[in-house]
Amino acid sequence: MRRSINFEKVLEFTPKNSPYRISKNVTVHAEQILKIHAGTDITFSQNTGIIAHGVLQIAGTKYDPVILHEMNGTWNGLCITFANADVAEQSRLTYLSVSGSKFGIRIESSLLPQIENIISNNNDNGLTILAYNDNNNFSDKIINHTLKKVTAINNRENGVSVKITKQESGHFVLEEIVSESNQINGLLLEGTLHVTVISSQFFSNNENGISTYLANGSTLEVYDSFFGSNGQHGLQIQNGQQVQVKCFSTTFKAHNSGEAILVKNISGANFLLGDCRWRSNNGGIVFRDVTDSNLHLLNGNWMWNRGASIIADKIKGKTNILIENNKFRQNVFHSNTTLNSVIELGMNENDKDARIQINDNRFLRNAMEIILLIGRTEPRNTPTNAEIIIAKNSFLENLALNAVYLAANYVNISYNTFHNSKARCELHSGLKLSIGTSINAINNYWGTANQGEVIFQF
């Protein structure tokens, strides 16, 4: 005998009957609609929550949000598993606060509701998107979605997580995201993703502001955002090929345990950072184990950082480094290390096709052992074969042993201004050079017209 089950078409919660006390799961079946009206307060018993396969219409307002929270122990949170595009299009989460739960807001689908003005506070995870089609054979495997005004704070793991399977590609715009004081990362990105972050803040997270594990061909763009006081790094990018990263008009401040940005184990990548501000960090940006990539740092403002502002370590292949039109002011050495440079570029032995250009930068009143250091990381005590151009920079009033230290075979250093009265040496050519080397250091200004003083400065 076939038994039919009748469900209410619409499940509705209103502020008139608030606060609700829920003692078992609220399940929204695929044919149902859950409506939670503005100003509604719902508390959940331990191990209960909302499981949504059908339409979700949780619509608070700025002054009357919807509040979902715990009653007596951790509840499960809001779990969404859409299998129908029409259901997702009709669904929205606006002015919603979720707290005290295990999952926070968890979406296990490539079909997402509208998300805007939500707060996920004091959950195990804030907002988690596991975007995969679960073999539903959707014709479009490209996911396009915008998350706007999402706040994730004080969560016990990640604030916001976006994960995509290898078979799909996710295009996400994250606008006005605030991810603060989470115990792991502010934002975790995994998979084949094309993410644009706009006007967002990631600060005081225990590990990284943004941590990425991007698949080949992924892109990350960050505009007009702020990274501050994260426990390890503001932005961490690792283990990727052919990734594209852009960062413009963004501030990195007060990262005291690690560099503001860490990039490692990357090949075939393009990095473009422009008009960014770097303040009071324990190191600015580190590129480590990078091959065949373009690393461009333009129009930056670096001030009051400790240790190296820019490090490129174990760089190899056809890598192009361009550092242009930056201002480095009042950066100081790190007391825990024996050698610090404002810029330290260390090449690998496979460096004959590498290119380094350092143009139109201003180095003013930095206190370091060396202001600009270029050589080899591996093998040590050998000069790099990278082609180096250092032009139109000014090195002024720096406190340093050497203003510029070059362990290199092919250098053109010209039209620069050197005037560092407290430096032991303005330009130091280190290590024994190879036969056939080319060092061009003409047309520089050495801060004095006295030839004897110029010779002394070398």
SVG drawing of the C-alpha trace seen along z (x, -y; Angstrom):
<svg xmlns="http://www.w3.org/2000/svg" viewBox="-2 -69 92 71">
<polyline fill="none" stroke="black" stroke-width="0.4" points="0.0,0.0 1.4,-3.4 1.3,-6.0 1.1,-9.7 2.6,-12.3 1.0,-15.8 3.2,-18.7 2.2,-22.3 3.0,-24.2 4.2,-27.3 5.9,-27.2 5.7,-30.7 7.2,-32.4 6.1,-35.9 7.2,-38.4 3.8,-38.3 4.4,-34.8 8.1,-35.4 10.1,-34.2 9.8,-30.7 11.4,-27.7 12.3,-24.9 12.9,-21.4 13.2,-19.4 14.6,-20.1 12.7,-22.4 12.9,-20.6 11.8,-22.5 11.1,-19.9 11.7,-20.6 8.0,-21.6 7.8,-23.8 8.4,-27.5 9.8,-28.7 9.0,-32.3 10.5,-34.0 9.4,-37.6 11.3,-40.7 11.6,-40.9 11.2,-37.2 13.3,-35.6 13.7,-31.8 15.7,-29.8 16.8,-26.2 17.4,-23.3 20.7,-21.4 21.3,-19.4 18.3,-20.9 18.3,-23.4 16.9,-24.3 17.4,-21.9 16.3,-23.5 15.7,-21.7 12.9,-24.1 12.4,-27.8 13.9,-30.0 12.6,-33.5 14.2,-34.8 13.7,-38.6 14.6,-40.8 15.1,-44.6 17.8,-46.9 15.9,-47.7 14.0,-44.4 16.4,-41.6 15.6,-37.9 17.5,-36.3 18.3,-32.6 20.2,-31.5 20.8,-28.7 18.5,-27.9 20.5,-25.5 23.6,-24.3 24.9,-24.3 22.3,-24.0 23.1,-22.8 22.5,-26.0 21.0,-26.7 21.9,-24.0 20.8,-24.6 20.9,-21.9 19.1,-23.2 18.7,-20.9 16.4,-23.1 17.4,-26.4 13.9,-27.8 14.0,-27.2 17.3,-29.0 16.1,-32.0 13.1,-32.4 15.3,-32.2 16.9,-35.0 18.6,-35.6 18.6,-39.3 19.2,-41.0 19.7,-37.6 21.7,-36.9 22.8,-33.3 24.7,-32.6 25.7,-29.8 25.5,-27.0 27.7,-24.2 27.5,-25.0 26.4,-28.7 25.1,-29.1 26.1,-26.1 25.2,-25.8 25.9,-22.4 25.0,-23.2 26.1,-25.1 22.7,-26.8 22.7,-29.7 20.1,-32.0 20.5,-35.8 22.7,-36.7 22.9,-40.2 23.2,-41.8 23.8,-38.7 25.7,-38.2 27.2,-34.9 28.5,-35.2 30.0,-32.7 29.4,-29.6 31.8,-26.8 31.9,-28.2 30.5,-31.4 29.3,-31.1 30.4,-27.9 29.7,-27.4 30.4,-24.0 29.5,-24.5 29.1,-21.3 26.3,-19.8 26.3,-16.4 25.8,-14.7 22.5,-16.5 23.8,-17.2 23.2,-20.9 24.0,-22.1 25.9,-25.1 28.9,-24.3 29.9,-27.9 28.7,-29.4 28.1,-33.1 27.2,-34.7 27.5,-37.9 27.8,-38.0 27.1,-41.4 27.4,-42.8 28.3,-39.6 29.7,-39.8 31.5,-36.8 32.9,-37.3 34.1,-35.3 33.6,-31.9 35.6,-29.0 36.9,-28.0 36.7,-30.0 34.6,-33.2 33.7,-32.6 34.7,-29.5 34.1,-29.0 35.0,-25.6 34.5,-24.4 35.1,-21.0 37.6,-20.5 34.8,-19.9 33.3,-23.4 34.3,-27.0 33.1,-29.5 32.8,-33.3 32.1,-35.2 31.9,-38.8 32.4,-39.5 31.4,-43.0 31.6,-44.7 32.6,-41.6 33.7,-41.9 35.5,-38.9 36.9,-39.5 38.3,-37.6 37.7,-34.1 39.9,-31.4 41.3,-30.2 40.9,-32.3 38.8,-35.2 38.2,-33.9 39.1,-30.5 39.1,-29.8 39.6,-26.4 39.2,-25.1 38.8,-26.7 37.7,-30.2 37.5,-33.6 36.9,-35.9 36.6,-39.6 36.8,-41.2 35.6,-44.8 35.5,-47.2 36.0,-44.4 37.8,-44.0 39.7,-41.0 41.3,-41.6 42.2,-40.0 41.8,-36.4 44.0,-33.9 45.6,-32.7 45.1,-34.5 42.9,-37.2 42.5,-35.4 44.0,-31.9 43.8,-30.3 44.4,-26.9 43.5,-27.9 43.4,-25.4 45.1,-26.1 43.8,-29.1 42.1,-30.7 42.0,-34.5 41.8,-36.7 41.2,-40.4 41.1,-42.6 40.0,-46.3 39.7,-49.0 40.0,-46.6 41.7,-46.4 43.8,-43.6 44.9,-44.1 46.4,-42.3 45.8,-38.8 47.8,-36.2 49.9,-34.9 49.3,-36.7 46.8,-39.1 46.8,-37.2 48.3,-33.7 48.5,-32.2 50.2,-28.8 50.6,-25.8 49.1,-27.1 49.9,-27.3 48.8,-30.0 46.9,-31.9 46.3,-35.6 46.3,-37.9 45.5,-41.7 45.4,-43.9 44.7,-47.6 44.1,-50.4 44.2,-48.1 45.8,-48.5 47.9,-45.9 48.6,-46.9 50.0,-45.5 50.7,-41.9 53.1,-41.2 53.8,-37.4 54.2,-37.0 54.4,-39.0 51.4,-40.8 51.4,-38.7 53.0,-35.3 53.2,-33.7 54.9,-30.3 55.2,-27.4 53.7,-29.2 54.5,-28.9 53.3,-30.6 51.5,-33.2 50.8,-36.9 50.8,-39.2 50.0,-42.9 49.8,-45.0 49.2,-48.7 48.5,-51.7 48.5,-49.6 49.6,-50.9 51.8,-48.8 52.0,-50.0 53.6,-48.6 53.9,-45.0 56.5,-42.4 57.6,-42.1 55.6,-43.3 55.4,-40.7 57.3,-37.4 57.5,-35.5 59.1,-32.1 59.8,-29.3 58.3,-31.1 58.9,-30.0 58.2,-31.6 56.0,-34.3 55.4,-38.1 55.7,-39.9 54.8,-43.6 54.6,-46.0 53.6,-49.5 52.9,-52.8 53.0,-51.3 53.5,-53.2 55.6,-51.3 56.1,-52.9 57.1,-51.8 57.4,-48.1 59.9,-45.9 62.2,-43.6 62.2,-43.4 59.4,-45.1 59.8,-42.9 61.4,-39.5 61.7,-37.3 63.4,-34.0 64.4,-31.1 63.1,-32.7 63.8,-30.9 62.9,-30.5 61.6,-33.3 60.4,-35.3 60.0,-39.1 60.1,-41.3 59.1,-45.0 59.2,-47.3 58.2,-50.8 57.2,-54.1 57.0,-53.0 57.8,-55.0 59.8,-53.3 59.9,-55.5 61.1,-54.9 61.1,-51.1 63.4,-49.5 65.4,-46.3 63.9,-43.4 65.8,-42.9 65.5,-39.1 67.5,-38.7 71.1,-39.5 70.6,-40.9 67.7,-43.0 67.0,-44.8 64.2,-46.9 64.2,-44.9 65.8,-41.5 65.8,-39.6 67.3,-36.1 67.5,-34.1 67.9,-30.3 70.7,-28.9 68.2,-28.6 68.0,-32.4 69.6,-33.3 66.2,-34.2 65.0,-36.2 64.6,-40.0 64.6,-42.5 63.6,-46.2 63.6,-48.6 62.6,-52.0 61.5,-55.4 61.3,-54.4 62.1,-56.6 63.9,-55.2 63.9,-57.7 65.1,-57.4 65.0,-53.7 67.2,-52.0 68.5,-48.7 71.7,-46.9 71.1,-47.1 68.5,-49.1 68.5,-47.1 70.0,-43.6 70.1,-41.4 71.9,-38.1 71.4,-34.4 69.7,-32.3 70.8,-29.0 73.7,-28.3 75.1,-30.8 78.3,-32.7 77.7,-32.9 76.3,-36.0 73.0,-35.9 72.8,-35.8 69.5,-37.7 69.4,-40.8 69.0,-43.8 68.0,-47.4 68.0,-49.9 67.1,-53.3 65.8,-56.7 65.6,-55.7 66.5,-58.0 68.3,-56.6 68.2,-59.5 69.1,-59.8 69.0,-56.1 70.9,-54.6 72.5,-51.5 75.8,-49.6 75.2,-49.5 72.6,-51.4 72.8,-48.9 74.5,-45.5 74.7,-43.6 75.9,-40.1 75.2,-40.0 76.8,-39.7 74.6,-41.8 73.5,-45.1 72.6,-48.5 72.4,-51.0 72.0,-54.5 70.3,-57.9 69.9,-57.1 70.4,-59.6 72.5,-58.4 72.9,-60.7 73.2,-58.6 75.8,-60.3 75.5,-57.6 75.9,-54.7 79.3,-52.9 79.0,-52.3 76.5,-53.6 77.1,-50.8 78.7,-47.5 79.4,-45.0 79.7,-41.7 81.2,-38.3 83.7,-37.5 82.2,-38.2 82.2,-35.8 84.1,-36.4 82.2,-38.5 80.1,-40.3 78.6,-43.7 78.2,-46.3 77.2,-49.7 77.0,-52.3 77.2,-55.6 75.1,-58.8 74.3,-58.4 74.3,-61.3 76.3,-60.5 75.4,-63.5 78.7,-65.3 80.8,-66.7 84.0,-65.7 85.6,-62.8 87.4,-61.6 84.2,-61.3 82.6,-59.4 85.4,-56.8 85.1,-56.5 81.4,-55.8 82.1,-52.7"/>
</svg>
